[in-house]
Amino acid sequence: MTPLVVRPEPQNHSLCDALRQAGHRPVATPLLAFAPGAGLEQVPALLNQLGCRDYVIAVSAQAVNFADNALKNQGQRWPDATYVAVGEATGQAFAAVGVTNALVPDDPRSEGMIALPQLQQPAGRRAVILRGDGGRHMMAPALAERGAQVEYCEVYRRCYREDTDGQLVKEWQRHGVDSIIITSGGLLQHLFQLAANSAKDWLLSRLLIVPSIRVVEQAKALGFTHIINAKGASNPALLSALDERKRND
């Protein structure tokens, strides 16, 4: 298959390598890059205040990586705390920086994190949520209602690639893109907005690989009809979903 891979670097490169090894012909077009967020400098001080019963919650691998760099710049390590990752890819990012005991829910969404047994009685504990600009606002209210003291920390911001002259879509069509791998709702929305009106039908007819049921629902609302839920944003999960469709064909 010829999948379009729009996730940011370096994940884009590693996913394309895995796809080629599996016999696919990926078209790499990163549509998203990341820059330091408004709260990044606060990370060392915030995490330094946490105790072993408190929570550090990361909503993406990027949140982990940016926070880790901020800690290293101050000569500081990740504290002894309870760590929660939104999904497998974020859990792997934690492991890569030395946090090997992060909790990873089966459902890679805020709903999955909220349902974890370890988060059912957080009363009196602090919770720092590492995230980017924007995003959903479900975790903090749910934990606060259960008695936790919650604080968001915006450690990165998203910078989406533009396509003012419509050349990107034309390039994808020339390469014969038959499928698209999407790893977040934000990327899906931006991709949809990039396609000119004349290319909407082409875009919506592609096979779409997405990481969660939430993005499935978002894709359906936009008009996509050929959707596979990879149930994760890791390379193995995405590749397995694409290979499943290839075998079925």
LINZIWO-V616111 format. One line per field, one symbol per residue. ss: DSSP state (A for helix, B for strand, O for the rest). psi: psi as a letter, one per 20 degrees, with the letter a starting at -180 (. if undefined). A space follows every 50 residues. Layout:
ss = ???
psi = ???
This chain:
ss = OOBBBOOOOOAAAAAAAAAAAOOOOOBBOOOBBBBBOOOAAAAAAAAAOO OOOOBBBBOOAAAAAAAAAAAAAOOOOOOOOBBBBOOAAAAAAAAAOOOO OOBBOOOOOAAAAAOOAAAOOOOOOBBBBBBBOOOOOOAAAAAAAOOOBB BBBBBBBBBBOOOOOOAAAAAAAAOOOOBBBOOOAAAAAAAAAAOOAAAA AAAAOOBBBBOOAAAAAAAAAAOOOOBBBOOOOOAAAAAAAAAAAAAAO
psi = rnqpojqrqihgghghghgghjjrmqoonpjprqqprhjgiigggghhiq rhirqoppjrhhgggghghgghhjkqrprorpqpqhagghhhgghhjini kppoqholrhhgghiphijhmjpiqqppopaaqbrqlhgghghhhjjqoq pqonirqpoqprmhjjhgghghhhikpiqpopjqhghggggghhprhijg gggiiqppprirhghghgghhijqhnppoilrjqgggggggghghghh.
